[in-house]
Amino acid sequence: MSPKNVEPRLLRAFLAVADELHFTRAAARLYVAQQALSRDIRRLERELGVELFGRTTRQVTLTADGARLLPHARRAIEAQDELLAAFARPAAEDRPLLVDVNSPGLVTEQVLARARELAPGCELMARYESGLTGAAAELLAGRLDLSFGRFAGLDPAVRARLAQQPLRYEPMAVVLPDDHPLAALDAVPLDRLAGETVYAGAGNPRTPEWTDLARQLFAGRGIDIAPPAPLAIGKEEFRRIMTKYRNPVLTGVDFPAMPGAVLRPLVDPVPLSPLSLVWRKGRKHPGIAAVRAAAAELAEQNGWLRRPENGWIPATDALIMMTRD
């Protein structure tokens, strides 16, 4: 029997699993329980009369029918999003905008502060959570309005539905225990990390774009990425974990000071973390315009988009950082 109606929620569930190929990560992305997500996928499979995913204890794969559904599901959800946006009430422009600035003390806070000056009538609320991959799902779902991060690290299908504006080539650094042998250096040459195991967010479903950047940077240099571990929240927990495991942590040069640790920039070459302002494509709002204007102004004033001659950056990132929406 042919399906008569397919709820958009079921298609959104399918797309999340198809993008992640992992039910736990897809559930986290949609902010639903894994059991509820699995239930929706089974219901969609029953309604369509096909099996969409191959499931084993080790992996999730798209079946041929799943691959056939994928472009249709994307078009259907994009059409629904466009319909909802077209009939959004004008009063929505008065609601507060939620801006994910990642962490306190970063240049993203400067952008937000300047945007508030440029648009005092807009309520721009800050949120402090890391990970553009996690934020991208919320941007597309309308639960978040703006975020910052490495745009090239997103899945191409997700990038196609988002807009970005380059903000900064941020030099990268490592956080070290204050008694680590490399802590005595003013800057750490990249080859001095050979033989080290460096924490770069492996296993964090919100930040795979950061782990991927680290993997490309460390390739062929004898530097290992630390295995997945729970994220340390709070300065005291960060200090405890660093004291216990003593792994250098890959970060940006603006990472806030932590007890019992020192921040050292990386050199020879200077690895760059490409930072973009990101929002949902087609989203119009005076507050978004203000944040974009603030980002462009501060990038120009501070030379954030001047790439150092000895800077390292993946080719795909370099290309994206030369464009803007």
Order of alpha helices (4+ residues) and beta strands (2+ residues): alpha-alpha-alpha-beta-beta-alpha-beta-alpha-beta-alpha-beta-alpha-beta-beta-beta-alpha-beta-alpha-beta-beta-beta-alpha-beta-alpha
